[in-house]
Amino acid sequence: MEDWLSSSCQAHGKVRLAQSKSTAYWWIIRPNVDLNSGHYAPSGHVAALYQDELYQMVSGPAGFARLQSFGVIFGCERVVIYVQPDNGNTQEVTSNTARTHLLINNEALNWAEYATEFREHLPQQLEDFQNEIGQKAQHSDHRLAIRERLKTIKELFRFGRYRPTKSGKFTVGDSSENSGGSQATVIRDTVREWFEQQLIETILSAWALRHAGRWSMVELPELWSESALTAAVLPRYHIDINIKRSLGQRLGKLANAA
């Protein structure tokens, strides 16, 4: 990746994350580079760097979401960020047995902390890159910014229906506490938690309208009808980000416990 990034970027640099005891390396890929060649990991990804190896790489929608948490809102498909934690007296960096995840003093990487500190020290070239893309849209027209964000979750707007078929290759059985069994439980609970919060917020906001005197008790039930509550949980962008953030924290703790 180092050779490809060096030859394909229009700008690059590094940011010292003193509070997080790490260094973040970043690249902006040129617009004329073939991003779908298949020879290298696509740009628009984030990974951890340790002993010249990459760990915990996330790309595609997950990569875009993480880049946005680092402050890269526009042009995510052209940005790459690698975080290299310090390894020394202040903290010990190791990898798990499968060499897929890094551990800091036997704990999972704190991506939220890396992202926050990187945003606070966002390089000027990355900020200019954001402004260049943002200025292409008129101040009164937010469609470009919205399209950029929706690109990362476009698959979530495809609602599928599944049914068993006699010619299927897989058998659906009872859930079990085997490999992935308990984590599936975590995923289900996390998704339900965030959708439940969306519904509760909708009802609380509806009650607030009553106290403001703008809606009567005759009109308010329309806001918590079945149709209205269904519409309230149809937006995907913010809930998707929160679910991914929560899963990253919870699954990281499960991996450490295992």
Buried (B, 14 or more C-beta within 10 A) or exposed (E): BEEBBEEBBBBBBEBEBEEBBBBBBBBBBEEEBEEEEEEBBBBBBBBBBBEEEBBBBBBEBBBBBBBBBBBBBBBBBBBBBBBBBBBEEEBEBEBBEEEEBBBBEEEBBBBEBBBBBBEEEBBEBBEEBBEEBBEEBEEEEEEBBEEBBEEBBEEBEEEEEEEEEEEEEEEEEEEEEEEEEBBEEBBEEBBEEBBEEBBEEBBEEBEEBBEEEEBEEEEBEEBBEEEBBEEBBEEBBEBBBBBBBBBBBBBBEEBEEE
